[in-house]
């Protein structure tokens, strides 16, 4: 087979011919990659669809054999059972209660099943606890971790490597190992079953992750930017606020998401160190028991409601997370 060498500069005609000759193979591999991504995405979304579909099923549809995966009549029974406390209506007053005209749609829905809504359930209260504890602990972890990471990145601190290892070592022990000492300490300090105790605990455990993640991002920001700003008259804090902070937003967003996910999903500490006042959603979802059996639809609805805040935060910070993939490509 004859070999042809390219002589002289490429013209638009020869460039187009070269691209057309290579393009079909590249198009094939691009299609293969797209199909692989779609297949992986579908596999990963199967549990999410299972939760979503179960939350809109009746109790009979949830336990039906064979299982009803797509063909079922949607209902809000699981959400109503999740969000309300109910009492069984006596048979003598059931008919009169069902004929009342002042009932809203939720009360009428429960009346058809022989129950009366008596108030909101504990799930709404515990979901609020999760929002308060996870939100405040995440903010505290990111703020403290940002200042600590900047100090480790920019200043010559004696024993810096040892201090960084000590900070990281706080995440090495499993939660079960330190739960009993923390329980005894919290009982002595009156921090058991308090919002403050859980916020402090989650902040401490997230701080090591925040310091190490943010230090890596700040190390990638050239020092010359700050030095030039301070030569122009900026103070150290002004240079940090106006130069470093905007460029570190990708790292801050990624750190915020990771810290929020840990504090939001944490189970062992929330189970052992809280009982009623500061109990969060994860321990309460798995303990949902209905009348005569487990309310699987309510558990699925509670899980779905528990996923939504993290999805919202991650979606709101998506542009920073995507930019964080290429962070570090700043040329000095």
Protein Blocks (a to p, Z undefined) as FASTA:
>chain_A
ZZdddedjddfklmmmmmmmmmmmmmmmmmmmmmmmmmmmmmmmmmmmmmmmmmmpcfkl
mmgccddfklccddfklmmmmmpccddddfklmmmmmmpckbcfklmmmmmnopacfbdc
fklmmmmmmmmmmmmmmmmmmmmmmmmmmmmmmpccehklmmmmmmmmmmmpcfklmmmm
mmmmmmmnopgoifklmmmmmmmmmmmmmmmmmmmmmmmpcfklmmmmmmnopafklmmm
mmmmmmmmmmmmmmmmmmmmmmmmpmklmmmmpcklmocfklmmmmpccehiacfklmmm
mmmmmmmmmmmmmmmmmmmmmmmmmgoiacZZ
